[in-house]
């Protein structure tokens, strides 16, 4: 499904909003550690959360502790593809199981072998970033799929200049469904906005629960709607916050 490019949709005060971070709320950067919200978006997100009775969550593949540094503390924050979460004004706490040591070691060697390739451990999820070495896309994908073969619970997901080795429980769709079973999200219409392959499960989950999904940017998607860019997401949220 290509996704629509129109704006024949609208956010409502009885929605539950789930927003990806990188490529959705903030533009992608070569250095993931430099990504931040543009000036004024903190206040917009808090205002949007107030309009939906607190039922707004930033749902990201980033580690929760990292995500919490980049978005307002007044929001729900779901990190590590939903494996870790923090309620509004709650400091991220607790520990999360790490990826198997043998897999970490194999991917460390893979990253060290190629300049411009970076390994990012996120609990049990391991990300291989290659934005600084795009010509290595096919080679890295083949090597990663080979490396996870001894680990049957792991699969490879290909995103924008990144591969992720993920266990089955790390799934944004499963996170969204679980969130919708409890307050403050329960009984609302789920809306998921994201830009990458890791968001597709959450798109499908939101739509299966009677809500809708918005894909940001180009690419095939199951989402019913589309916005061209991060700027358009900002405009949508700003309009909703001030309505």
N, C-alpha and C positions, 0 to 999 in steps of 0.2 A: 504494500500500500504506500503510495507516495506521500500522503499527508496534504492537507489543504494549505494554501498560502493566504487565505482570507482571514478576516477577523469576525467570522460569524459565530463567535463564542464570547462569553463574558464571565468574569469571576463574580461570585455572589457571597454575601456575608454568612451563608450557611454551608459554605464549602470547607473542605479540609485541604490545605495547600501543602504539597510536597515539592521542594525545589532543590535541584542539583546545584552544586557550587561551581566547579570549574567548567567553563564553556557555557554556563547558563546565567549565574549571578555575577560571575567575574570572567573576564577574557582569559584565554589560554596564553601562557608564557613559556618560553624555552626553559626557564628556571621555575619549577613549580613552587619553590619556596618564596618567590617574589610576588605571587598572585595575591591580590587583595580587592576588596570592594571599592568602587569609586566613591568619592566624597558624596555624602548625602544618602547613600543606599542603606546604611545602618538604620537611619530614622525611618526610611520608607518601609523596610522589612518589619520593624517594630509596629508601625502603624497598620500594616497589613495584618499582622498577628492579632492586633487588638480588634480589628474589624471582624475576624473570624473566631473570636472568643478564645484565642490562644492556640487554635488548631492549625498552626503553621510549623512545618519542620524543614530544616535543611538536611537533605538526604544525600550523603556523599560517600565516595570511595576513600576519601582521605581518612587517616587515623583520627579518631575522635579528639584526641588532645590537640592535634594540629588544627582541625576544623574549628575547635572552640576558640582559637586565637584569631580567627578570621571573620567570624560572624557574631552578632550581638548575643550576649548571654541571656537575654530575655526570651530567646527562641528555643524550641525543641531542636536538638542536634542529634542526628543519627549518622554515625561514622562507620568506617570499615565495612561499607556496603550493608549497613544495618546490624552488624554484630555488636556494636557498642552504641549506647545512647545516653543522653543527658537531658533532663527536664529543664525548663526555664530557670535560670539563676542557680542551677546545680553545677558544681565543679566536676568535670570528668574524674572518675575515680575507678578503682578496681583494676584488675589485670585481665589480660586476654591471652589465650593460648597462642604461642608462637608457631610458625611454620616448622615442619620437620627439619632438624639440623642438617641432614644430608641434602635436602632440597635447597636450603639456604646456601650451603657451601657450593653446590653446583652452579647456582645462579650468580654467586659472587665471582666465581672464576669466569663465567660467561661475560659478566659486566666488565671485569678487569681486563679481559682480552681485547676489548673494543673501545677505543677512545670515543667519548661522546655518549656512551651508554651508562646508565645509572640504575642501580638496584635500590628500590625503596621497600623495606620491610614494613608491613602494616598489620601486625599481629600474624594471623595465619595466612594473610594475603601478601603475595610478593609481586611488586610491580617492576617491570623492566621498561624504563623510559629511553627512547631513542630519538627524541626530537632533534638533538644535535648531530645525529648520524642516520638520516632517513634512508640512505642506500642500504642499510643493514636490515630492513624490515623483514624480508623473506627469510634470511639466514637466522635471525633471532627467533622468529616464529617456529622454524623447524627445530632449532636447538631446545627451545622451551618445551615444545610438545614431547620431545625425546626425554627431557629431564624429569617430567612429571609421570612418566609411564610407571614407575614403581609405586606411585601413590594414587590408588584408584579413586579416592574421593576428590581428587584435584582435576580441574579442567582449565583450559586456557581461554581467556577472553581478550579479544583484540579491540583496543579503543583508538583514540586519536594519538598517534605516536607513542603508544604504550601497549604492552602486553601485560596481562595479569594472570598469575597462577592462583586460582581461587578454590577453596573447599566448597562443597555443596551448600553449606549454611550461609555463605556470604552472598546474599541475593537481595537486591533492592525491592523486588516484587514481594518476597516473603516478608520483608520488613514493613512494607506499606500495609499489607493485609493484616499483620499483627497489630500495627498501630490503630487501624480502623476498628478494632474490636474493643477499644478502651477509650475512656475520656482523655482529652477533649475532642478526639477525632470521631468517635462513634456516632452514628446517625447522620453524618454529614455526607456531602457528595465529594468524593476524592478527585483532586486535580493534580496531576504530575507534570512537571515541566523539567525537561532535561535535553541533553544534546548528543549523548554518546551511546554506544552499544550497551554499556552497563546500565543504562536507563530503560532499555526496552522491556525488561521484565516488569519494571514498575509501571510503565505505560500500560502494558497488558493487564496488570493487576487493577489499576485504577478503573480502566474501562470495564473490566469484568464485574466490578462492584457498582456499576451504574454511573461512574464519573467519566472524565475525559482526560486526554493527554495532549501535550503540546511539545513537538520536536523543535529544537532550536537549530537552525542551519540546514544544510543539505544532507542528503543520504536517505536510503531506504528506511522505513520505519513502520511500526504498527500504530503509531499515534494518529489520532483523527485530525489533528490540526498542526500547524507549523507557524513558527515565527522566524524571520530571516537571521536575526543576530541577537547578541547579548543586549545591545542597545534597545531592541524592540521589547525584550523582556523587562528592562528597566522602565520603559514607557508604560507597559501594561501594568506593572506593579505600582508605579507612581500614580497612574490614573485611579487604580483601585483604592490606594491608600487615601486619596483626597476626595473620593466620591461621597 
